[in-house]
Amino acid sequence: MRKIPGTLQEGGARFETTHWTVVMQSVKSEASVSAQEALAEFCESYWPPLYTFVRRRGYSPSDAQDLVQGFFVHLLSHNTLSRADRDKGRLRTFLLGSLQNFLANEYDRMQALKRGGASRIVSMSDELAAEEAALVTMSQLDDTGCYDQAWVATLVSRAWERLREEYEAEGKTMLLQELKPFLFGGRAMPDQEEIAARLKIPFATLRTILRRLRQRYRENLRQEVARTVAAPSQVDEELQYLQRLLLAG
């Protein structure tokens, strides 16, 4: 994958806050407000792939929600994150292993959850329909494959949301909606000349805008991936893995 100038990579922009730094800071200062907020965002980022994995194990939507909530409670209350090995570099791998260990005692966990033993760490209701629909498209994959595909979908969604917020702030929402198909592809792509005519801009200008849009999206996606690994040197490898998953999806 071609490196993008000015983005997170060795020799490029500074490697700043990642999910690993959130984990390490939460272990040291779990009582602080900022640490709790960071942990809440951390949980929001990772529940879709965890939920997908649990559902593929055969649990109902409601039981899967309870189990993921219970897993986060277990993760935080038992300080499990302190045992994460940053040198291995990928939180998705650590979290999947921790979840599998958690599910190994699912009977006891479920009994505790049904007795009201689980706090609500994340709100899932708004996204459940999308996650359930995605499960149908991944029916041919095994549990881990579904987890990885959901992880990719989460990163792509977060990168897109950041892009949408950027363009909305610049008053370019309509432009972004017109060009969105060129970021995610599809069988019937819109005609670029027709879009240029609709937006009342020269075709060459539209091509330039589209090139810049793709670059900004790639930068956002790279930054999302960078937050999930331990060092800048691991970003390109993880991006290549993400690309393989997208092509296989």
KAVENSUL-V736002 format. One record per residue. N is the residue number from 1. RES is the residue in one letter. D_LAST is the distance of its C-alpha to the last C-alpha in Angstrom with 2 decimals. Layout:
<<N	RES	D_LAST> <N	RES	D_LAST>>
//
This chain:
<<1	M	18.07> <2	R	21.23> <3	K	23.12> <4	I	24.05> <5	P	27.81> <6	G	29.07> <7	T	26.08> <8	L	25.74> <9	Q	26.13> <10	E	29.06> <11	G	31.99> <12	G	30.47> <13	A	30.72> <14	R	31.90> <15	F	29.46> <16	E	30.32> <17	T	29.32> <18	T	26.25> <19	H	25.21> <20	W	27.11> <21	T	30.26> <22	V	29.92> <23	V	29.83> <24	M	32.79> <25	Q	34.78> <26	S	34.25> <27	V	35.66> <28	K	38.72> <29	S	39.34> <30	E	37.61> <31	A	40.45> <32	S	40.11> <33	V	38.75> <34	S	36.46> <35	A	35.02> <36	Q	34.40> <37	E	32.72> <38	A	30.48> <39	L	29.60> <40	A	28.86> <41	E	26.38> <42	F	24.90> <43	C	24.43> <44	E	22.99> <45	S	20.29> <46	Y	19.25> <47	W	19.77> <48	P	16.37> <49	P	14.58> <50	L	17.92> <51	Y	18.27> <52	T	14.88> <53	F	15.99> <54	V	19.40> <55	R	18.34> <56	R	16.38> <57	R	19.75> <58	G	21.34> <59	Y	23.13> <60	S	23.86> <61	P	22.70> <62	S	26.20> <63	D	26.50> <64	A	23.13> <65	Q	24.41> <66	D	27.68> <67	L	26.25> <68	V	24.16> <69	Q	27.30> <70	G	29.37> <71	F	27.20> <72	F	27.71> <73	V	31.39> <74	H	31.63> <75	L	29.86> <76	L	32.34> <77	S	35.47> <78	H	35.39> <79	N	34.54> <80	T	31.69> <81	L	30.21> <82	S	33.34> <83	R	32.18> <84	A	28.97> <85	D	29.25> <86	R	28.49> <87	D	28.91> <88	K	25.68> <89	G	24.01> <90	R	20.92> <91	L	21.55> <92	R	18.20> <93	T	19.42> <94	F	22.88> <95	L	21.91> <96	L	19.79> <97	G	22.80> <98	S	25.19> <99	L	23.41> <100	Q	23.50> <101	N	27.19> <102	F	27.75> <103	L	26.31> <104	A	28.53> <105	N	31.37> <106	E	29.66> <107	Y	32.80> <108	D	35.01> <109	R	32.46> <110	M	32.08> <111	Q	35.85> <112	A	36.35> <113	L	33.82> <114	K	35.48> <115	R	38.78> <116	G	37.56> <117	G	36.99> <118	A	33.81> <119	S	33.97> <120	R	31.43> <121	I	29.66> <122	V	26.89> <123	S	26.65> <124	M	23.57> <125	S	24.83> <126	D	23.57> <127	E	19.86> <128	L	19.79> <129	A	19.06> <130	A	15.83> <131	E	14.77> <132	E	15.92> <133	A	14.08> <134	A	10.70> <135	L	11.79> <136	V	12.18> <137	T	8.62> <138	M	7.91> <139	S	11.12> <140	Q	10.29> <141	L	9.59> <142	D	12.78> <143	D	14.27> <144	T	13.50> <145	G	9.80> <146	C	9.83> <147	Y	12.16> <148	D	10.26> <149	Q	7.20> <150	A	10.21> <151	W	12.02> <152	V	9.77> <153	A	9.93> <154	T	13.61> <155	L	14.29> <156	V	12.90> <157	S	14.96> <158	R	17.94> <159	A	17.90> <160	W	17.86> <161	E	20.59> <162	R	22.72> <163	L	22.48> <164	R	23.46> <165	E	26.39> <166	E	27.52> <167	Y	27.67> <168	E	29.25> <169	A	31.89> <170	E	32.66> <171	G	33.05> <172	K	30.19> <173	T	28.04> <174	M	28.41> <175	L	27.55> <176	L	24.27> <177	Q	23.31> <178	E	24.23> <179	L	22.11> <180	K	19.00> <181	P	17.16> <182	F	17.70> <183	L	15.78> <184	F	12.53> <185	G	12.95> <186	G	13.06> <187	R	14.86> <188	A	18.28> <189	M	19.03> <190	P	22.40> <191	D	25.40> <192	Q	26.29> <193	E	30.00> <194	E	30.06> <195	I	28.51> <196	A	31.14> <197	A	33.83> <198	R	32.75> <199	L	32.79> <200	K	36.04> <201	I	35.10> <202	P	35.41> <203	F	32.43> <204	A	32.79> <205	T	32.71> <206	L	29.45> <207	R	27.89> <208	T	29.23> <209	I	27.98> <210	L	24.45> <211	R	24.56> <212	R	25.84> <213	L	23.31> <214	R	20.41> <215	Q	22.40> <216	R	23.06> <217	Y	19.45> <218	R	18.61> <219	E	21.66> <220	N	20.66> <221	L	17.24> <222	R	19.17> <223	Q	21.70> <224	E	19.31> <225	V	17.96> <226	A	21.62> <227	R	22.64> <228	T	20.68> <229	V	22.30> <230	A	25.97> <231	A	26.91> <232	P	26.13> <233	S	25.85> <234	Q	22.63> <235	V	20.78> <236	D	19.77> <237	E	18.50> <238	E	16.33> <239	L	15.05> <240	Q	14.20> <241	Y	12.28> <242	L	10.40> <243	Q	9.81> <244	R	8.57> <245	L	5.95> <246	L	5.07> <247	L	5.55> <248	A	3.81> <249	G	0.00>>
//
